[in-house]
Structure formats: C-alpha cells, structure tokens
Amino acid sequence: MMDNQSAIEAIEIAERATPFCVCGEVTAPAGRDGNVWLECISLREEPKGGTITRILRAITEPVHVHELIIDNRLAA
C-alpha cells in the first residue's frame, strides 16, 4: 500500500526526471481513474484548427510524454 508521502515522492521524482516533453512543452502530473500520470501539457488541450491539425495530432501524440506514475491497482 502506498501512503501519501510515498505518492508525493514518486510524483516529484517523475517530474524531476522528465520536466519537458520531446516537443518542448513542460510535463505535469494528471489524475485519471485513480491513476496518476506524468504527461505533456499539450495533451490536455483540445487541438485548434481543422481536420489536418487533428490528423497531425493523432499521428504525433504517441511521441509525447504520457507515463504512469501511480497505478491505483498497486497503490491500494
């Protein structure tokens, strides 16, 4: 079971290890479905533009940082 202090330490370690995405944007922790992820902040924004912009984002999205920091199945 992961306590609050261990969770905070895991998040801080992940942030220090990967402060920037390969695209140049910063990374930040994000909570989803009880898990905590370190992800590129560009993934949080809806893409602006038309169809071509959305297609390009779908193609390049896998290269952006999206790393699991805390898995809720292991933390419980």
N, C-alpha and C positions, 0 to 999 in steps of 0.2 A: 504494500500500500504506500502511495506517495503522499507525504504530508505537504502542507503549504510551503514550507521553507525549501524543500527539495524541488517542488514545482517551480518556484521563483528562480532557484539556482539553474535549473535546466533551461528555462526561458532566457535568462541572462547569458548563459554560455552560448546558446544558439545565436543570440543577437550579436555577441562579440565575434563569433566565428564567421558569420556571414552578414555583415552590416549592409552590403549592397548586392543587388541582383546583377547578372551579367549585362542587363540592358542599361544599367547606370542608376536606376531608381533605388531608393532605400528599401530595406525589408522591415517588417514589423510583425509581431505576434497577432494571431487572429484565432478566436474560438469558434468552432463549428461542431455541432453534435457532440459536445462534451470533450472533444479533442482540441489541442492547441497546436497550431501550425505556424511556422515562420514562412511568410510569403512576401513576394514583391508587391508593393503597394499599387502598382499598375493593374494588378488582377482584381482589385476592389472597385475599380471604376468601370462604368459602362463605356464601351468604346463609342467614340464620337465619329460621325461620318456615315457613309453608306455601306453598301454591300461589300465593296472591295476592302474597306477598313475592317469589317467583321471577319472576312475570309483571312486576311493577313494576321489578325489577332489569333484566330483559331490555329493557324499554322505555326506561329511563333510562341504560343502560350506554353508549350512543353519546356522551353528553354528558361522560362522564368523560375525563380526560386519558389518552391512550394514544398517545404519539408515538415514532416510530422515531428513535433517536439514532445508532446504528451499524448499518449494513446489512452483513452478512457477505459479501455478493456484491461490495461495493465495498471492503471492508477487506482482502481477501486479495490 
